[in-house]
């Protein structure tokens, strides 16, 4: 499980949903939760928070001009690839943090991924859980 420490910078509430903006280093991440500040005590601007997401939810791309809807994007350097028969685990360095991604070995080969390469790690907004 990936865990990034950040600070809540903005809360956009509609009915029982809150779109939470979290500053992690220089990146603003977004998470959508089925809670509101009135039902969840940790939804407060300025509060330190952990953003949690599975390794299998980290999508890898090459280049910065990807025309896709994923908003949580981290520029990373691949520091290690543990290549298996079907799946591979990538260790990624970004802004003093370490992320992990599990993707298919076929995808590693198709993208020509290697240690030291720059990639873009992306996570869907609805796949990020929050914890104090």
Secondary structure, DSSP 4 states (H G I P E B T S, - for coil): -EEEEEEEEEEEEETTEEEEEEEETTEEEEEEES--TTT-TT--TT-EEEEEE-GGGEEEESSS---SS--EEEEEEEEEEEE-SSEEEEEEEETTEEEEEEEEHHHHHHHT--TT-EEEEEE-GGG-EEE-
